Amino acid sequence: MKLFPERYKISKPKEPPLQSYLFGHRLQASQTKYEYLLEFLMIALARKKNGITDRPDDTMFPIDGNGGNDNIKYYPEARIGLKRFIFYPKSKMEGKAEVDNKAYDACVKALYEHIEADSDIKRQNAVTIIQNLLNGFCAVNQNRSWFDQNMLPVCREAVMPESMGIKSWRQHLDFDMDRAKVDTRFDFKKNTYFCRGGEVYYLHLLSAINEYPEKKNIIEKRLSQMIDSFPQFSYLCSFIQETWDEYMNMDAIPDDSSSQKIEKDPKFIPAAFAKHNAYTLSELENFLCSKTHPFEKMEIFSDAIILQLLRLSYMVSSSESSSNCWVIDVNSRDIDNEEVKKAAINAFRKNEETINNYLYNGLELYREKLNIKDDAAVIKKAAEDSYKLFRKMGKTIGIIIPAKGPGMRFTLPENIIKFLVLSIIPPRNIITLDEFLNQLYKHYGIVVGPDEYREEIKNGTIEEVTDLSFMVENKRAFAQKLKDCGFLRDLSDATAIVENPYETEREGDV
């Protein structure tokens, strides 16, 4: 089984686990919805180099003429001062070292002195307002230490790498004596909440753009346009970090101690993901070119990354006899369609059986490479990081119901429908409902109506039935859902069109 990058070398004595080779290194349960997006943007926005470039540059997706992209490195900026200022006061006590108490107080004092106002109270209020404003864009509302917190990507300066404050490293630091270590004595190598899920998606896009380099310019510029939509936030975040750097005299700190010298390397994905390269690029281009509010675009994009990762994972585990189609239970409040529900449950169950078989096939393929001693333990861990994790991810974005209990199956909530319409149909374009359902089937294996269901019967992947009236009702319920979302118009009793109603982002912005 081939990997991308194709010349990836294992740098550690310990081999990655089975599930990494099968679905990409790595997907794990502790990563939250927004952290997939944040991790992807962290890599895309960071300076990076590969085997061709000698020095890091700002390109999002480096092109390797040989198609390998081996030895790629990226260099995110930590911005620990900014992170401490935003999250330190409201985070849990655990992880608050004395050196950080002093660093936080010093940061507030430095900002206070740099704010122009005609009274001390106004300066104090300005610092508090800025802090509360930025803290209001916290990405993860969990009880975490301040260095484990992240902001939503309101600007590129707010996209920061994971940093772990190791107690044994920090508890004896002295703020005045160990100034060069105050912001550098963190572990930037660990992947605790940034579990590489965003990295898997990045590598998929990198592979796709290397195959279709003509798409590089538009994808990079539309992503930049999205993340640079709020220059006010860029100004605030830069003001805080630069004020802190000036106070700490960062220019005088040796380069090898600088917090800017973080070096990270992405791992690998199955080369089989490349089968979806063309679809992924066309979907992303259409979506990014649809003129929506940047916050809404980022919200939908965070769901879309998970949707894409799920589809890729189901796709690579499929075979000619097990296509892993997603039979959708539209789950309309107006129609109680028990036959669709049953068909969707059966299809979901077969999906998971197919993935389980794929794990066992992979076990045999990688047995010698991984030096496997306990088959049951390997399969158990691989299941936890594959189809059991996929359940969690699917429920997070609403495509798997119910949230608890038996009868799991796929559905299409409004947020996912919006992405599907905006990604499959270019801005201000229309297609018929039947063609849209056909495109959903081609892109994602999504089965909503009778025509696609018949196709799967021909493939021998789902149970044959003669009466498909239940799928006709399912299609009708989906059409109503599209209409409720503002994406469908009836031209006649027999013809309905699905439209992307959004304007194209202005060419001048590209």
N, C-alpha and C positions, 0 to 999 in steps of 0.2 A: 504494500500500500504506500503510495507516494505522499509526500508532505509538501507544503509551501510554507516558508521558502524551501526550495528543493535541495539546497546544499546546507540545510540547518544542521549544526553539530551540537550534540549533547555535551554541555560544558561541565556538568557535575557527574561524579561517579554514580549517583543514584539515577536510574532511569525514570522518566515521567510515568505515571500510571496508565493502565490500559485505556481508560476513558479519554485521556488526552490525545492519544493517537487516533482514536475513532471519531472524536467530536471537536478537537482543538484543545490546546493547552491554555487555559483551563476554565471550566464553568463550575462554580460552587455556590452553595446556598446562601452564604452570608452577604452576597452583593445585592444591594437594593436597586429598585428600578432606575432611579436617577444616576446611580453610580455606574451603570452601564454607559450612559450617555457621557458622563463626566470623564470616565476613563478613556473612552474613544476620543473625546475632544482633547484630553491631556496629551495623547500621543500625536494626534493630528496637528496640534498647535505648537508642539515642542520643536526646537531645532533638532535636526537629525542628519545622520550620514549613513552611507552603506559602503559596500566594497568598492564603489566607483569614486565617490567623493572623499577627498582627504580631510576636509573641514566641514563641520556642521553647517547646514543652511536652513532656511525657513520653509522649504517646500513641504507641503503636507504629505504628498505621496511621491517619493522618489522613484524615478523610472530606471530600471535596470535593463539595459539592452539585451542581456542574456536571459532575462525572465526569471532570475534567481532571487535577487534582493537578499543575498546572504550577508551576514555580519552587520545587519542594520542596528544602529544604536540611536537612542533619542535622549534629549537632555532637558527635562522639564525644570522650571524654576520653582523652588520650594515656597518662597514668600511666607516664611514662618512668622515674621513680624506681623503681617496682615492677618494671618490665621489666628494668631494669639489675640490680637486686638479685638477681632470679631467675636470669637467663641469663648475666650477664657473666663469671663465673669459668670456666664450662665451654664458652664459645663459642670460635670460632677467632680467632686473633690479628688477622687482617685486620679493620679497622674499629674496633680498640681505640685510640682517641685518648688522649693523656696526660690531657686534661681528664676523661675518663671513668674513668681509673684513680683519680684523686683523688676524683671523685664517688662511686665505688663504696666506697672506703675510708671516706669521710665518712658514707655511708649506714649501713654496718655499725657504725661507731662510735656513730652516733645511736641506732640500734636497741638496741645493747648498753646504752646509758645509760638507755633507757626500759624495760628488762626488769627486773622485780623478782625478785631472787634473793639468796641469802645468801652467794654466792661468785662470784668472777670466772669460774671454770671453768664454773659452771652457766649464767652469762649467755652465755658463748661457745658452749657446747653448744646452748643454746636458739636462738641465731641460726643455727647450722649446721643444726639439725634443721628449722627453719622453711624455710630455703633449700632443703634437699634434698627436703623434702616437696613444695613447690611446683614445683620443677624436675622432679620425678617425673611431673608432669602436662603435660610438654612435648608439644605437639600434633604437631610435625614433627621426626622424628629424622634430620635432615640437617645437613651441615656448613655452617651458616649463621652470619653475624655475629649478635651478641647482639640488635641492634635488629630483625633479621629473624625472630626467634623468636616463637612464640605459645603460650599455654597452652590446654589444653582448657577448655571453658566450665563450670568447676566452680562459678562464681558470676559475677554480672554484672560485678564489678570485675576479673575475669580476662579479660574480652573487650576487647581493646585494638586500636586501628587500626594499620595498617601505618605504619612510620616508617623512613625511609632516612637513615642517617648519612653525609652527603656529606663526603668527606675534606677537600676544599678549604674547607668551611665550618667544620670542627671542629679541624683540626690546629693552628691558632694561637690557639684559645680559652684563656684563663687562668681557672682555677677561681675564684680570689679576685676577679679584676677583672671577669669577664664572667658573674657569677652569673645574671643574668636570661636569658642565652642558653644556659646549660648544658643545659637540657631543652627548649629551643624551637628550636635551630638544627638541626632535622631537616626533611627533606622529607616532609610528610604528604600530598602531592598525588599522588605516584607510585603506580601500581598494578603492582607487580612480582609479588607472591605473592597478594595480594588482587586478582585479575584481573577482578573484577566479576561472577563467576559467582554468588556469594551475593546480589549486588545484583539480578541478573536474576530470581532466585527471589523476592526481596523485592518487586520491582515486580509480579510476577505475583500475589502474595498481596494487595498493595495494590489492584490492579485488581479482584480478586475481592471483597474486602471492600467496596470502593466500589459494586460491583454488588449485593452482598448485605450491607448494613450491619448487619442483625440478627445476623450471625455475629461481629461485631467484638469484643463483650464476652467471649464464651467463648474465642475464639482468643487474645486478648491475655492473659487471666487464666491460661489453661492454660500458655502459653509462660512467663509470669512464674513460675508455680508450679514448672515444670521447672528454670528457671535459678536459682531461689532456694531450692533444696532443701537446700543445705549452708551454713547461716549461719556455721558455723565458718570456712569458707574466706573468706566475705565479711569477717568480722572480721579475719582475718590480713592479707588484701590491703589492707584499709582502714588497718589499723594501720601497715603498712609505708609506704604512700603518704603518709598523714597525718603520720607522724613525719618523713619526708623533707621534706614541704612546710613543716612547722614549722621544721626545721633551716635550710632555704633561705629562710625568711621570705617565702613565696610571696604572702602578703597584701599585702606592701609592693611587689611587682613590678607595674608598670603593666599595665592590662588588655590592651593591645595586644601585650604580650610574654608573656602567660600561656600555658602549654601547654594550657589548657582551651579556647582559642579556635580550635580547628580547625573549619573549615567545609568541608563536602564536599557534592556534589550527585550524586544518582543520574542515570543517563542515560535509556535508553528500551528498550522491548521491542516486538515486533510486536503490534499490537492483536488479531491472530488468536489469540494465546494465550488470549484471553477465552473462546473456545469451551470451554475446559476449566475455567473458573472454578468452576462448581457442583461438579464432581467433586473438584477440589482442596480446596475448603473442607470438603466432607463427609468426605473422606479424612483431612484433618488433624484435624478435630474428633474423629472416632472414635479416631484414633491417640492424640492427646493426652489423651483422656478415659479411655483404658485404663490401669489402675493397674499400672505396671511400675516397676522401679528406675530412678531418674533417670539413672544412668550408662548403663544399657542403653537407655533411651529416647533419649538423645542419640546413642549409637552407631548405633542404627537410623535415627534422623532424619538423620544425616549421609549415610547411604546413600540415604535416601528423597529428599533434595534432588537428588542426582545423577540418580536414577531419574526424578524429575519433569521435570528439565531435558531429559533425553534424550527422554522421551515427547513433551514440548511441541515440541521441535525436529523430531522425526520427523513429528509431526502437521501442523505448518504447511507442511511440504514436500510433503504428500500431495495427491492430487486424487481425483476420483471413480473414475478408472481405475487409480490407484496408491494404495492405502489405507495402505501401510506397516504392515501387520500384522506382529506378531512371532510367527512360528511357533516354538514352544518345543520344544527337544530336552531332555526331562527328564533325559536322561543318567544313567539309573539304573545302578548297579553290577551289578544283578541281570539287567538286560535289555539286550542289545546290539541296538538297533533301527536298522539301517542306513537303512531307508526314511525314518524320521523325521529322521535326521541329514541325509540328502540334501535333504528338503523344507525343513528349517530353514536349511541352507546356501544353497539357492536363494532363499528368502525374504529372507535377510540381504543377499545380493548385490543383489536387486531394491530393497531399502531404500536401499542406497548409490547405485544407479543413479538412483533417484527424487530423492534429495538432490542428486546431481550435475546432473540436469536442472533442478532448482529453482535452482541457482546460475546456470546459463546464462540461465534466464528472468529472474532478478533482474538479471543483467548488462545485459540489454536494457532493463529497466524503469528502472534507475538510471544508465544510460550518461551522459546529459547532466548529471545532478546530481553525479555523482562525477568528471566530466571524465576518463573512462577512456582511457588511451593504449595500454596493452598488455593485451589481453584475456587472454592466456595467464598473465601474471603475476598478474592479479587473481584468476582462477579458481584458480590454484595456491595462493595465500595463503588464499582462502576455503575451499578443500578442507582445508587444514591446520587451520583453526579451525572446521571443521564435522565432516563425517563421519569424518575421520581422528582428530580429537580425541575424537569420540564413541566410537570404538573404545577409546581409552585410558581414558576415563571408565567405560565399560561393563566393561572388564576389571578396573578398580580395585574395583568393587563386586561383581564376579563374575557379571554377567549375560551377558557375552560370553566364549565359550570357543572355542578354547584360548587360553592366555595368549600363546603364540608359535606360529608356523607357519600353514599354510593351513587352510581349512575353518571359518572364523569363523561363528558362529551364536549365537542367544540361548538361554539356559537360565535356570532360577530356583533360585539357591542358598538356603540356609536363612534367611539374614539378610533377603533380599528377600521370601521367602514369609511370614516373620513380619510384615513391614510390610504386605504385601498383605492378610493376614487381619485384622490389627488396624485397618486403615484402611477396609476395605470393610464389615466386620461390626462393629456397635456392641458395646461390652462386654456380656458375658454373653448374647449373642444367637447364634442358629444359623440357618443356611440349608442347603439341600441342596447336594450337591457340584455338581450340574448348574447350579443357580442361581449358585453361586460362580464357576464357569467362565464363565457368561454375563456376570457382572459384571466379571470380568477382561477379557473381550473388549470390553465397553462402555467401561470406564474407560481401558484401555491398548492395546486392539487385540491383546491376548495370545491366541494360539490354542494350546490344549493338546489338546482333544479333537476328535472327528469332527464334532460339530454346528457348531462355530465354523469348522472347516475348510470345511465345505459352504457356509457363508455367504460365505466369501471366494471360493469357486469361482463362486457366483452373481454376485458383484461383478465377476468377471473379472480378479481381481488375482493369483491363483495358478493353477498348472496344474491342469486338471481330471483327476481320477482316479476310477475306479469303485469300487475296493476300498479302503476306509478302515480296514481292520483294523489297520494300523500306528498310526493315531491312537487307536484303541481301546486298544491296548497302552500308548501314551504316556499316555493318561488314567489307566489302571490304575497305571502307575508313579508318576504324580503323586499319586494318592490315597494310595499307600503312603508317599510322601515327607511328605504332610500328616499321616498317622498317626504317622510317626516323630517329627515335630515336636510332636505332642500336639494337633493341631487337627482331627482327623477321627475320627468314630465310625461304625461300621456298625450301622444299625438293622435291616437285613435283607439278604438276598442282593442285592436290587435297589435299596436305598436307603441312602445314606451322607449324613451331615451334617457340615458344617464349622462349627466354633464358635470364637468369641473367648472364651477361658476366663477372661479377666481381669475383675476387678471394676471398677466405675466409680470414678474418683477422687471422694472425698467431696465432697458439695455444699458443706459448710462451708469447703472449701479454695478454693472459687470466690468 
